[in-house]
Amino acid sequence: MIIALVVICAGLALADLFYTNPHPHFGIESSFAFQAWFGFVTFVVIVFLGRLLRLIVSRPEDYYHDGDR
């Protein structure tokens, strides 16, 4: 399944060679496989921000423990 996903992603990235964005908002949007690498970089940033957020908002494992038992 992972191999199939990699093949599909590579095929879609290669298909970008035959397609030109007719209305790019920024110049970088016209670069090769922009959507693919921008999506990957954004995903990585979100994962690391989630790990940072976990450090900020997490509580100890026994935070809700009553302590009387």
C-alpha positions in Angstrom: 0.0 0.0 0.0 2.8 2.4 0.8 4.6 1.5 -2.5 1.4 2.3 -4.3 1.1 5.6 -2.5 4.7 6.5 -3.4 4.1 5.6 -7.1 0.9 7.7 -7.2 2.6 10.7 -5.6 5.6 10.4 -7.9 3.3 10.2 -10.9 1.3 13.2 -9.9 4.6 15.2 -9.3 5.8 14.2 -12.8 2.4 15.2 -14.3 3.2 18.7 -13.1 5.8 18.8 -15.9 2.8 18.9 -18.4 0.6 21.4 -16.5 1.1 25.1 -16.0 -0.8 27.0 -13.3 -2.7 29.6 -15.4 -3.2 32.0 -12.4 -0.4 31.8 -9.9 -0.7 34.3 -7.0 3.0 34.2 -6.4 6.0 33.4 -8.6 7.0 30.4 -6.6 3.7 28.7 -7.4 5.0 28.1 -10.9 7.9 26.0 -9.7 8.1 22.2 -10.3 5.9 20.2 -7.9 5.1 23.2 -5.7 1.9 21.7 -4.2 3.8 18.5 -3.3 6.7 20.0 -1.5 4.7 22.9 0.0 2.2 20.3 1.4 5.0 18.2 2.8 6.8 21.1 4.5 3.5 22.3 5.9 2.7 18.9 7.3 6.1 18.6 9.0 5.8 22.1 10.5 2.3 21.2 11.9 3.6 18.0 13.4 6.5 19.8 15.2 4.2 22.5 16.4 1.9 19.9 17.8 4.7 18.3 19.7 5.6 21.7 21.1 2.0 22.4 22.0 1.9 19.0 23.8 4.8 20.2 26.0 3.0 23.4 26.8 -0.5 22.1 27.6 0.1 18.5 28.9 -0.4 17.6 32.5 1.3 14.9 34.6 -0.2 11.5 34.3 -1.6 11.6 37.8 -3.0 15.2 37.5 -6.6 14.2 38.2 -5.7 11.6 40.8 -7.5 12.4 44.1 -4.7 11.4 46.3 -6.9 10.0 49.1 -7.1 6.5 47.8 
